[in-house]
Amino acid sequence: MSLPEIVLPKVEIPFDISVLMHPPIVHFLIAIPVIVLLLEVLNLVMKKKAVGGVSFLLLLLTVTAAVGAYFTGLTDGKEAYPALSEAAKVALGDHKQLGAYILIGSAVVLVLKLLAMLGNKFLKALYILILIIFLVLLFKQGKEGGELVYKHGVNVEQVKTLDDELFDVKEELEEAQEDLADAKEEAKADKKEVSAIVAEKPVVVEDVAKTVDTVVTPTTQEAASSSEEPKSTAIEKTEAVVESIPTQAIENTVAQ
């Protein structure tokens, strides 16, 4: 059964919080209330005001640690969030929600401690009960935090390194796929161009043939019309004209 969602007011902190400050603060947050509970149980027998005063100071420190744990948790969560799987993101969201309850709970325990110090037995019993519930939530939060680290790899440097490498490989794969697609498009364009050139070649050959006819025909007619020159001389002139056509020019025309 999940706890009802609560949203704490957004508070702008005037300084930057370093990453990975959450784990050490959380250890203090869990340890201090345990000491407070032991002192309260001991004080049921001793009934010393000094012990009650120490418990109150430790609870003040607990509230401070809860505030620090919440905001350092937000920082670490934002750092880890992009690299997490969907299941890890859901678990992180639940962890954050329980952290909000613990922050509020620490303040409630402190207020109940103040009321219990007035000597009301009912309020003192209620304070001990709420303190125990608060500790249960702390242990649950610690367990879930451990799962986030050891199961999902939240803020584990090696996991982040591997994720960065995987991200780089994915980018390289996408670039390679784009290059392959461009190469395919270029190949299609080249194929169309080659097909067009092949289709135009007969026309080019015909143009060359017409060019030869244009040059040779007048020479042949001239030779035929001349009664003074023999046919063999006309044929020799025709062959000389054909040979005078630049071979390179014909080859360039066909190549085009």
Secondary structure, 3 states (H helix, E strand, C coil): CCCCCCCCCCCCCCCCCCCCCHHHHHHHHHHHHHHHHHHHHHHHHHCCHHHHHHHHHHHHHHHHHHHHHHHHHHHHHHHHHHHCCHHHHHHHHHHHHHHHHHHHHHHHHHHHHHHHCCCCHHHHHHHHHHHHHHHHHHHHHHHHHHHHHHCCCCCCHHHHHHHHHHHHHHHHHHHHHHHHHHHHHHHHHHHHHHHHHHHHHHHHHHHHHHHHHHHHHHHHHHHHHCCCCCHHHHHHHHHHHHHHCCHHHHHHHHHC
